[in-house]
Structures are given as C-alpha cells and as structure tokens.
C-alpha cells in the first residue's frame, strides 16, 4: 500500500470526514497506537471502476487511511458495473471477484456499493469457512442481501435529501414543488424508495428515470412549467441512443437541465457541483471508505462483526456551482458560500 505522510492524509481528509482522523492524529503518528498485522490480508471489492472520481477514488483514500502503518497486505478488485451495467456483465464481474477472493484468501473483505453486495457478497457470505465481510456505500435495506449475519457488518450510505433541499430553499426560497430526476439503476431505485419514506420540505410532483437522452429531454420539457426545481440523483447510465452502449456524460445532462429547463437544481450525489448542479450536500465517500476500513481493521484486532452498529456515516460535503447560479440569475449569499466544501467558480 502506498505510503502517505501525516500532512498529506490530513489535507486529503479535511473535506468530509476529518473528525474520524482526530483520535489518530492526536496519537502523534497515524496508526502507531494500533497493532501491526504483517501476515493478515484484506481484499477490497468495488462495484465500479478504479478511476471514478468523486466516488471510488475517494473511497480508496479513506480505506488506505484506515490501514496506515498496519502492515496488512491489501489487494483491490474493480467490478466496473457502472460503465458496464447489463446483467450478464454484473454476474461475470461477481464471479471474477469470487475467483480473486479464493486465490488471495483474505481475512477480511471490504465490499463497496450495492452491486458488490448483490453479485459478490450475498453469494459468498454463507460459506462455512471464509472471510469476514464489511460493506460500505450501501443504499438498499440490508435485508435485501440477507444481512446482518454473524460474519457481515458495515456502513450504510443514505443521501442527505432533506438537508440538500433545505439548502436549496435557503438559496431560492420560492421552491415548493420538485421533480426528482435520475437514471434507471439499482442505486436510483433504492434512492426513490428512500425518498418516499421521508417527510420532505417540498412536494415531489414526479419521479422520472429516463433511459435515453431523448427521454431525458422529454422529462425536462414535460415538467419545467410544473416544478419550481429539479432534484437530481446519479445519472450515469443514460444512453445516447436506445440501441447503443454510449452513455451521456453527467455534465451534458445537467447542461440540458439548466439550459432547457431553466430551473434551479439540487443534487444528492458526490459529483453534483462539478457536473453542473446548482447545490447539494453529498455523502463523503472518503468518510464511507474510512469507516468501513476502520471496521475491518478493528476486526483484525479481535472485534466481532456483531459488536458494530450498522448506521450511515455522519458527515456531508456542501457543494455549490456559481457558474450555474449565474446562468440561472441566482445570487448565493456569501455566508452560504463560505461554508461550502466544494465551490465551482
């Protein structure tokens, strides 16, 4: 595992989850007060691709921070089920991760995001002999995967929906009705189900999950005169053409929202502002990775999976896009900008 200095870790972690590092930094040397496990192994299985910015990259930063100076041998598997999202590929990717686990023979497996649970963990956690599994970034009800189990624990991911909408209403107080827009995937299905359990500060007039670029444009045009704003969750599987495989970049979809819809947008995902969404409070993926990593390290130290409380991480990242605000003719107060973790200018 790549060595990192204390200063680099602190800098990388400040935005979204620094409070988790405080006890370690106070010890004077990250990880120095914990046992070292040179003969132990941890396998990290990601649902998505290695260079997915704002998500997998940040999750790995958090996981790596949790294992600094541990001596643990780490290996990583990337199932790549976001860019390749057909069922046959997901099944194949789960089998690939299983073969890697069998060859590596880890003591603990950290599995991130829902597809890794569906196509990998749920199919392997029933083995009589095997590793302990720690999940992270899970949006679904964990009973979907047969959790909890005596050999499975982890960290939930729950989007900051209410908090994000309240942030938007501070910026644009007139927002009362909202269209919820996302792609069609397991993650967004879970998101919609979760939203319907919440007491939201707006009326949701529709939940739309366009499959193609034309569907996306049609949804924007259909609701632009009915909604005051658009809430956006992940939109990474929208196809350019119905029969093709090319996916439309998030930034292009957000530009259509701003240009054609003309409505303020609020995002509930990690790259919202960089994609062009006006504002949002996203879950910190570093914090998700660090929390899962600390659980895994504690298990190597002797803690049992059942001793952990399965819950969401607590932090969030305020995101603002001032370019989008300018296009929409919206002024954002400096007191809001000054508190933001991500500001696109």
C-alpha positions in Angstrom: 0.0 0.0 0.0 1.3 3.4 -1.0 2.9 5.3 2.0 1.4 8.7 2.8 2.7 11.4 5.2 0.5 12.6 8.1 0.3 16.0 6.4 -0.9 14.6 3.1 -3.5 12.5 4.9 -4.8 15.4 6.9 -5.0 17.5 3.8 -6.8 14.9 1.8 -9.3 14.1 4.5 -10.2 17.6 5.6 -13.2 17.8 3.3 -15.6 15.2 4.5 -14.7 13.1 7.5 -11.7 14.8 9.2 -13.3 14.2 12.7 -12.7 10.4 12.2 -8.9 11.1 12.0 -8.7 13.2 15.1 -8.0 10.4 17.6 -5.3 9.0 15.3 -3.6 12.4 14.7 -3.6 13.1 18.4 -1.6 9.9 18.9 1.2 11.6 17.1 1.6 9.0 14.3 -1.4 7.7 12.4 -1.8 4.0 13.2 1.1 3.9 15.7 -1.1 3.1 18.7 -2.6 0.0 16.9 -1.3 -3.5 16.4 0.6 -4.3 13.2 -0.6 -7.3 11.1 2.1 -8.2 8.5 0.6 -11.7 7.9 -3.0 -10.6 7.5 -4.8 -9.8 4.2 -7.6 -7.6 3.2 -9.4 -7.7 -0.2 -11.3 -4.6 -1.3 -14.0 -5.2 -3.9 -15.5 -2.1 -5.6 -18.7 -2.2 -7.6 -17.4 0.4 -10.0 -14.2 1.4 -12.0 -10.9 2.3 -10.4 -10.6 5.9 -11.6 -14.2 7.0 -10.9 -13.6 10.5 -9.5 -15.7 11.7 -6.5 -16.5 8.1 -5.6 -14.2 5.1 -5.9 -11.0 7.2 -5.8 -12.2 8.9 -2.6 -13.4 5.7 -1.1 -9.9 4.2 -1.6 -8.3 7.3 0.0 -10.4 6.6 3.1 -9.7 2.9 3.2 -6.0 3.4 2.8 -6.0 6.0 5.6 -7.6 3.4 7.9 -4.8 0.9 7.3 -1.8 3.2 7.5 1.1 1.5 9.3 -0.9 -1.7 9.7 1.4 -4.0 7.8 -1.7 -5.6 6.2 -1.4 -6.8 2.6 -4.1 -5.1 0.5 -5.5 -6.1 -2.9 -8.3 -4.5 -4.9 -10.9 -5.7 -7.4 -13.0 -3.4 -9.6 -16.2 -4.9 -10.9 -16.8 -1.9 -13.3 -20.6 -2.3 -13.2 -21.4 1.4 -13.7 -19.9 1.7 -17.2 -21.0 -1.9 -18.0 -24.4 -2.3 -16.4 -26.0 -5.2 -18.2 -26.9 -8.2 -16.0 -24.6 -10.7 -17.8 -21.6 -8.5 -17.1 -22.6 -8.0 -13.4 -22.8 -11.7 -12.9 -19.5 -12.2 -14.6 -17.9 -9.5 -12.5 -19.2 -11.1 -9.3 -17.6 -14.4 -10.3 -14.3 -12.6 -11.1 -14.3 -11.1 -7.6 -15.1 -14.5 -6.2 -12.1 -16.1 -8.0 -9.9 -13.3 -6.7 -11.1 -13.9 -3.2 -10.4 -17.6 -3.4 -6.9 -17.1 -4.8 -6.0 -14.3 -2.3 -7.6 -15.9 0.7 -8.2 -12.7 2.7 -9.0 -12.4 6.4 -11.5 -9.6 5.7 -13.2 -8.4 2.6 -14.3 -4.8 2.2 -17.1 -4.6 -0.4 -18.2 -1.1 -1.6 -21.6 -0.2 -3.1 -24.7 -2.2 -3.8 -23.7 -4.2 -6.8 -20.8 -5.8 -4.9 -23.3 -7.0 -2.3 -25.8 -8.4 -4.9 -23.3 -10.2 -7.2 -20.5 -11.0 -4.8 -21.0 -10.8 -1.0 -24.5 -12.3 -0.9 -23.3 -15.2 -2.9 -20.2 -15.8 -0.7 -21.1 -14.8 2.9 -23.0 -18.1 3.5 -19.8 -20.2 3.2 -18.9 -22.1 6.4 -15.3 -21.2 6.0 -14.4 -17.8 4.7 -13.5 -14.2 5.5 -15.5 -11.6 7.4 -17.3 -9.1 5.1 -17.5 -5.4 5.7 -19.8 -3.4 3.4 -19.8 0.3 2.6 -21.7 2.7 0.4 -24.9 0.5 0.6 -28.1 2.3 -0.3 -30.6 -0.6 -0.1 -32.2 -2.1 3.0 -29.5 -4.6 4.1 -32.1 -7.3 4.5 -32.2 -7.3 0.6 -28.8 -9.1 0.8 -29.6 -11.3 3.8 -27.7 -9.0 6.2 -26.9 -8.7 9.0 -25.1 -12.0 9.6 -22.5 -13.1 12.1 -19.8 -12.7 9.5 -21.1 -9.4 7.9 -21.2 -5.8 9.1 -20.7 -2.4 7.6 -21.7 1.1 6.8 -24.8 2.5 5.2 -25.0 5.3 2.7 -28.1 7.4 3.0 -28.2 10.6 0.8 -28.7 13.9 2.5 -32.0 14.6 0.8 -33.8 16.8 3.3 -30.6 18.7 4.2 -29.9 19.3 0.5 -33.4 20.6 -0.3 -33.3 22.9 2.8 -30.0 24.3 1.4 -31.7 25.0 -1.9 -34.6 26.7 -0.2 -32.2 29.0 1.6 -30.8 30.0 -1.8 -34.2 30.0 -3.6 -37.0 30.4 -1.0 -39.8 30.1 -3.6 -39.1 26.3 -4.2 -42.2 24.4 -3.2 -42.6 21.7 -5.9 -39.9 19.5 -7.2 -39.3 17.0 -10.0 -36.9 14.1 -9.0 -34.8 13.1 -11.9 -32.2 10.2 -12.2 -31.1 7.3 -14.3 -32.6 3.9 -14.1 -30.4 1.6 -11.9 -30.5 -0.3 -8.7 -28.9 2.6 -6.9 -31.6 5.1 -8.0 -34.4 2.6 -7.3 -33.2 2.5 -3.7 -32.9 6.3 -3.7 -36.5 6.7 -4.7 -37.8 4.2 -2.2 -35.8 6.0 0.5 -37.2 9.4 -0.5 -40.7 8.1 -0.2 -40.1 7.3 3.5 -39.0 10.9 4.3 -41.0 14.0 5.3 -39.7 16.2 2.6 -40.0 20.0 2.8 -41.3 20.1 -0.8 -44.0 18.4 -2.9 -42.5 15.9 -5.3 -44.6 16.0 -8.4 -42.9 13.1 -10.1 -40.0 10.6 -10.0 -38.6 10.3 -13.5 -35.9 7.7 -14.6 -35.1 8.4 -18.3 -33.3 5.6 -20.2 -32.0 7.7 -23.1 -31.0 11.2 -23.9 -34.3 11.8 -25.7 -36.2 10.6 -22.7 -34.2 12.9 -20.5 -35.0 15.9 -22.7 -38.7 14.9 -22.8 -38.8 14.8 -19.0 -37.2 18.2 -18.7 -39.7 19.7 -21.1 -42.7 18.0 -19.6 -42.2 19.3 -16.1 -40.4 22.6 -16.5 -43.6 24.6 -16.1 -45.0 22.4 -13.3 -42.0 22.3 -10.9 -40.0 25.0 -9.1 -36.8 23.0 -9.1 -35.3 19.7 -10.0 -33.7 17.2 -7.6 -31.1 15.1 -9.3 -29.6 11.8 -8.2 -27.0 9.8 -10.1 -27.5 9.9 -13.9 -24.6 7.8 -15.2 -26.4 5.2 -17.2 -28.5 7.3 -19.6 -27.8 6.1 -23.2 -27.2 8.4 -26.1 -29.3 6.1 -28.3 -31.7 3.3 -27.3 -29.8 0.6 -29.2 -26.3 1.8 -28.4 -23.9 1.5 -25.5 -22.5 5.0 -25.4 -23.5 6.8 -22.2 -24.3 10.5 -22.0 -21.9 12.4 -19.6 -23.5 13.8 -16.5 -22.3 17.3 -17.3 -24.2 17.2 -20.6 -27.4 16.1 -18.9 -27.1 18.9 -16.3 -26.5 21.4 -19.0 -29.7 20.4 -20.6 -31.5 20.8 -17.3 -30.1 24.3 -16.9 -30.5 25.5 -20.5 -33.8 23.9 -21.4 -35.5 23.6 -18.0 -34.3 26.9 -16.6 -35.0 25.6 -13.1 -32.7 25.6 -10.0 -31.2 22.2 -9.4 -30.2 20.3 -6.2 -28.0 17.2 -6.3 -27.8 14.3 -3.9 -24.6 12.7 -5.3 -20.9 13.1 -4.9 -20.1 14.9 -8.2 -23.2 17.2 -8.3 -21.5 20.6 -8.4 -18.7 19.6 -10.8 -21.4 18.1 -13.1 -23.2 21.5 -13.1 -25.9 21.1 -10.4 -26.6 24.4 -8.5 -26.2 23.0 -5.0 -26.3 19.9 -2.7 -25.0 18.2 0.3 -23.4 14.9 -0.6 -22.2 12.0 1.5 -18.5 12.0 1.9 -17.1 8.9 0.0 -13.8 9.3 1.9 -15.8 9.0 5.1 -17.6 5.9 3.8 -14.3 4.3 2.9 -12.6 5.3 6.2 -15.5 4.0 8.3 -15.5 0.6 6.5 -11.7 0.4 6.7 -11.7 1.1 10.5 -14.3 -1.6 11.0 -12.1 -4.1 9.0 -9.0 -3.1 11.0 -10.9 -3.5 14.3 -12.0 -7.0 13.2 -8.3 -7.9 12.7 -7.7 -6.6 16.2 -10.3 -9.0 17.5 -13.6 -7.2 17.4 -16.6 -9.3 16.2 -18.9 -8.1 13.4 -21.9 -8.2 15.7 -20.3 -5.6 18.0 -20.7 -2.8 15.5 -23.7 -0.6 15.0 -24.8 -0.6 11.3 -25.6 3.0 10.5 -24.9 5.8 8.0 -21.8 8.0 8.2 -22.5 11.4 9.8 -20.7 13.9 7.7 -21.5 15.6 4.4 -20.0 17.9 1.8 -21.7 21.2 0.9 -21.4 21.7 -2.9 -22.1 24.9 -4.9 -21.8 25.8 -8.6 -21.5 29.5 -9.0 -21.4 29.2 -12.8 -24.8 27.5 -12.8 -26.1 30.2 -10.4 -25.0 32.9 -12.8 -26.7 31.2 -15.7 -30.0 31.0 -13.8 -29.7 34.5 -12.4 -29.4 33.4 -8.8 -27.4 35.2 -6.2 -26.0 33.0 -3.4 -25.3 34.7 -0.1 -21.6 34.8 0.9 -22.4 33.2 4.3 -23.6 30.1 2.4 -20.6 30.1 0.0 -18.2 30.5 3.0 -19.5 27.2 4.5 -19.2 25.2 1.3 -16.7 22.4 0.9 -16.8 22.4 -2.9 -17.3 25.6 -4.9 -17.2 25.6 -8.7 -16.5 29.1 -10.0 
